[in-house]
């Protein structure tokens, strides 16, 4: 996999195209990554204790690693390598 936990990445496709974020988790066997604040879904949580209220929590979901590319945090540029001929 071309990215790892802690890398800053740029999203190449999907609803969050063009956004940047930090990788929280990587799943090399599935080829997926979880990016902070990207690809979030709302999950409804049940109350666990009596008297506690249920809540809606936003969680980042895994996305395919091919949809992200390493980005330079300060310059907002990608680190794509040009093909040599």
Residue pairs with C-beta under 8 A, 6 or more apart in sequence:
1 26
1 28
1 31
1 33
1 65
2 65
2 69
2 70
3 9
3 23
3 26
3 33
3 65
3 68
3 69
3 70
4 23
4 26
5 23
5 24
5 25
5 26
6 22
6 23
7 22
7 23
7 70
8 20
8 21
8 22
8 23
8 70
8 71
8 72
8 73
9 20
9 21
9 22
9 23
9 33
9 35
9 68
9 69
9 70
9 71
10 18
10 19
10 20
10 68
10 69
10 70
10 71
10 76
10 78
11 17
11 18
11 19
11 20
11 21
11 35
11 38
11 63
11 67
11 68
12 66
12 67
12 68
12 69
13 67
14 39
14 63
14 67
15 39
16 38
16 39
19 37
19 38
20 71
20 73
20 76
21 35
21 36
21 37
21 38
22 35
22 36
23 33
23 34
23 35
23 36
23 68
24 34
24 35
24 36
24 60
25 33
25 34
25 62
26 32
26 33
26 34
26 65
27 33
27 34
27 62
30 62
31 64
31 65
31 66
32 62
32 63
32 64
32 65
33 62
33 63
33 65
33 68
34 60
34 61
34 62
34 63
35 60
35 63
35 68
36 60
37 60
38 60
38 63
39 60
39 61
39 62
39 63
40 58
40 59
40 60
40 61
41 58
41 59
41 61
42 56
42 57
42 58
43 56
43 57
43 58
43 59
44 54
44 55
44 56
45 54
45 55
45 56
45 57
46 54
47 53
47 54
69 78
69 79
69 80
70 78
70 79
71 77
71 78
71 79
72 78
72 79
